[in-house]
Every structure is written in C-alpha cells, then in structure tokens.
Amino acid sequence: MTTDGRIVWEWRTWVHLEPERYPIVNLQDARAEWTHANAVVELPDGNVMLSFRQTSTVVIVDRRSGTIVWQLGPPLLNNQHAPSPLANGNILIFDNGTHRGPLPYSRVIEIDPATREVVWSYEETPPLALFSPIMSNAQRLWNGNTMITEGISGRLFEVTPQGEVVWEYVNPYFSGPTARDQQNAVCRAYRYPQEHIARVMKRAGVDTGDAELLCPTGA
C-alpha cells in the first residue's frame, strides 16, 4: 500500500497455494485458519518472503508473476517465525518447534537457500531450556552475534557464533486481565546501533547528544 492508502500490489494464499500441497502440519493446531502468515519480508531483489506457521513453511514469492520460486518446510521447520535475510545471502529463522517431539524445543537456524541446509544453529542444553511455542525472533547483529527473543518467557539474549551467551535480559513487566493470566511475553525485539538512533533523533529534532545517554558507546 502507498502512504495514502492505495493498494498497488497484493498476493493471496488461496489463489497461489494448493491446500493439499501445503497442509496444516500438526494435528494439534486449530483448523480455524489455514496458513497463519506471521511474517512478510521484502527482499533486496523486490521479491517477497513469507512465513506460514500452520503449514511450517517459508516461501519466496516472485513479485511479478506471483509464483513461489523457493520454499522450505517440514520436517526441518516446525511452526517457525521471523525469517530474515542476512548479508551473506542466507536466511535466519526462529524455529519454534511447538509440536516437535517427543519433547518440544526451539532453536535458531541459519539456512543456505541454495542447498536448503542448516549452516549454523543455536540450541540449548538440554534443548527444552529454549522453548517458545509462539511468537519470538532472531536478529543477526553487526558484530556477528545473534540476538534471540524467546517470546513466551520474555527473555532476550545475545549469543556469539560459538553459542556463548554474552548478554541476557528477562522482561520484568507482567500484565494480564487477571492474576492467573499474568505474563511477561515479548513478541519480538530488535537491537539498533547507536549511529542509527542518533540519525533518527536528529531527523526528529532531538539533541543527538542524548543518544549517548540512551545508548552508551559499546552498548
């Protein structure tokens, strides 16, 4: 859509996907909806990458023709979220593993789209120590580390390429309609470099010196 509300491009799942080829993978998932698209990313070449939770599938759609030109699905993926393209051409995915058995666990995987193979992954020991059945994301940082949001528990942490946790934060704020429903979940979180914050503040007319207070050097 344009900023004035005009639709200039659209893509509909029921036009381009066949339910028999893209079924709801896990019997435990509700049938109230079919694909449950939870992410849309515009790629550098103008094509669009989509994530479908219920079918445990990530696809790339050719913007001109509407056809699917690449896809990755089960059993490698299980109710995944937030695929993101990396500078090296690979794709980073938070693989929730909602119904992965016999004990479910989550992981973060980096996929080489040419081979569809996992070239890097982060899992915890025991695997169940990292588990978010819904939400969540991962972000590859400019220092080579990966920031991970374990959504359901409100846990944000940063790991090195070798899997060492170097920073961790757990959301201390709980909310919910009743005491029984209180939770500190975080859908997604992103880290921004200091120069990006300073640039945005400058455009907004805010003293850029305040950026150092918000994001100290090295933070």
C-alpha positions in Angstrom: 0.0 0.0 0.0 1.0 3.6 -0.6 1.1 6.1 2.3 -2.2 7.5 1.1 -3.9 4.0 1.3 -3.9 2.8 -2.3 -3.3 -0.9 -2.9 -0.6 -1.3 -5.6 0.3 -5.0 -5.1 -1.3 -8.0 -3.4 -0.9 -11.7 -3.2 -3.5 -14.1 -1.9 -2.7 -17.5 -0.4 -5.8 -19.2 -1.7 -5.0 -18.2 -5.3 -1.4 -19.4 -5.3 -1.3 -22.3 -2.8 -3.0 -25.6 -3.0 -4.2 -26.9 0.4 -3.3 -30.5 -0.5 0.4 -29.4 -1.1 0.5 -27.1 1.9 -1.5 -28.8 4.6 -1.6 -27.9 8.3 1.2 -30.0 9.6 0.4 -30.6 13.2 -2.8 -32.2 14.2 -2.8 -30.2 17.4 -3.1 -26.9 15.5 -6.6 -25.3 15.2 -8.4 -25.5 11.9 -9.9 -22.1 12.3 -7.3 -20.7 10.0 -5.2 -22.3 7.3 -1.8 -20.7 6.8 -1.4 -18.2 9.7 1.1 -15.9 8.0 3.3 -14.5 10.7 6.0 -12.6 8.7 6.4 -10.8 5.4 9.8 -9.5 4.3 10.7 -7.6 1.1 14.0 -8.9 -0.3 16.7 -6.9 -2.0 15.6 -8.1 -5.4 12.0 -7.0 -4.8 10.6 -10.4 -4.2 8.7 -11.2 -1.0 9.4 -13.8 1.7 6.5 -15.1 3.7 6.3 -17.4 6.8 3.3 -19.6 7.3 3.1 -21.0 10.9 0.4 -23.6 10.4 2.0 -25.2 7.4 5.5 -24.8 8.9 6.7 -23.3 5.6 8.7 -20.3 4.4 8.3 -19.3 0.8 9.7 -16.7 -1.5 7.2 -15.2 -4.0 8.1 -13.7 -7.3 6.6 -10.2 -7.2 5.8 -10.0 -10.9 4.2 -13.4 -11.5 3.0 -14.3 -8.0 4.6 -17.8 -8.3 6.5 -19.4 -5.5 10.2 -19.6 -6.6 11.6 -21.0 -3.3 10.3 -22.8 -0.3 11.4 -24.6 2.9 9.1 -26.7 5.0 8.7 -29.7 7.3 10.2 -31.7 8.8 13.1 -29.1 9.0 10.7 -26.4 10.2 8.0 -26.6 12.9 5.7 -23.6 13.5 8.6 -21.1 12.7 8.6 -17.3 13.0 10.5 -14.3 11.7 12.7 -15.4 8.7 15.2 -12.7 7.9 17.7 -12.3 5.0 21.3 -12.0 6.0 24.1 -10.0 4.3 25.7 -13.3 3.2 22.6 -14.4 1.3 21.5 -16.9 4.0 18.2 -16.8 5.9 17.9 -16.7 9.7 14.8 -18.3 11.3 13.4 -18.8 14.8 12.2 -22.4 14.6 9.7 -22.7 17.4 9.3 -26.5 17.4 5.9 -26.1 19.0 5.0 -29.8 18.5 8.4 -31.2 17.9 8.6 -34.5 19.8 9.0 -36.3 22.0 9.9 -33.1 24.0 9.3 -29.9 22.1 12.2 -27.3 21.9 13.0 -24.2 20.0 16.2 -23.3 18.1 17.6 -20.6 15.8 18.8 -21.8 12.4 20.7 -20.2 9.5 19.8 -21.7 6.2 21.7 -21.6 2.9 18.9 -21.1 0.4 20.9 -22.7 -2.4 21.2 -26.0 -0.6 18.4 -25.7 2.0 20.8 -26.9 4.6 21.4 -25.6 8.1 24.8 -23.9 8.2 24.6 -22.6 11.7 22.2 -23.2 14.6 21.8 -22.3 18.3 20.2 -24.8 20.7 20.4 -25.0 24.5 21.4 -27.9 26.7 19.0 -29.5 27.5 17.1 -28.5 24.3 13.9 -27.8 26.3 15.8 -24.9 28.1 15.0 -22.8 25.0 11.3 -23.1 24.1 8.7 -20.7 22.9 5.7 -22.3 21.3 4.5 -19.0 19.8 6.0 -15.6 18.8 9.8 -15.0 19.0 12.5 -13.9 16.6 16.3 -13.7 16.0 18.4 -10.9 14.6 22.0 -11.2 13.3 23.9 -8.2 14.7 26.6 -6.2 13.1 29.2 -7.7 15.4 28.5 -11.2 14.2 26.5 -12.2 17.2 22.8 -13.2 17.2 20.1 -11.6 19.4 17.3 -14.0 20.2 13.9 -13.3 21.6 12.4 -16.3 23.5 8.9 -14.7 23.2 6.7 -16.6 25.6 9.1 -16.1 28.6 10.1 -12.5 27.8 13.7 -13.5 27.5 16.1 -11.6 25.3 19.7 -12.7 24.9 22.8 -12.4 22.7 25.0 -15.3 21.6 28.3 -15.5 19.8 28.8 -17.6 16.7 30.2 -20.3 19.0 27.0 -20.3 21.1 28.2 -18.4 24.2 25.6 -16.2 25.9 27.2 -12.8 26.4 24.1 -10.7 27.3 20.7 -11.6 28.7 17.6 -9.7 29.9 14.2 -11.0 31.1 11.3 -8.7 30.8 10.3 -7.9 34.5 6.9 -6.4 33.5 3.9 -8.7 33.8 0.4 -7.9 32.6 -2.9 -9.6 32.0 -6.6 -9.3 32.7 -6.4 -11.4 35.9 -3.6 -12.6 38.2 -3.9 -16.1 36.6 -3.3 -14.7 33.1 -0.3 -12.5 34.0 2.6 -12.9 31.6 5.8 -11.1 30.5 5.8 -12.2 26.9 7.7 -10.2 24.2 6.5 -10.8 20.6 9.8 -9.6 19.0 12.7 -7.4 19.9 15.5 -5.7 17.9 18.7 -4.1 18.7 19.7 -0.8 16.9 23.3 0.6 16.6 24.0 3.9 18.3 24.5 5.7 15.0 21.1 4.7 13.8 19.5 6.1 17.0 21.4 9.3 16.6 20.3 9.7 13.0 16.7 9.2 13.8 16.9 11.6 16.7 18.5 14.2 14.5 15.7 13.9 12.0 13.2 14.3 14.8 14.9 17.5 16.0 16.2 15.9 19.2 19.6 16.8 20.6 21.9 14.0 19.3 23.9 14.3 22.5 21.1 12.5 24.2 21.7 9.4 22.1 24.8 8.7 24.1 22.7 8.6 27.3 20.2 6.3 25.7 22.8 4.0 24.1 26.3 4.4 25.5 29.3 3.6 23.3 29.8 -0.2 23.2 26.2 -1.0 24.4 
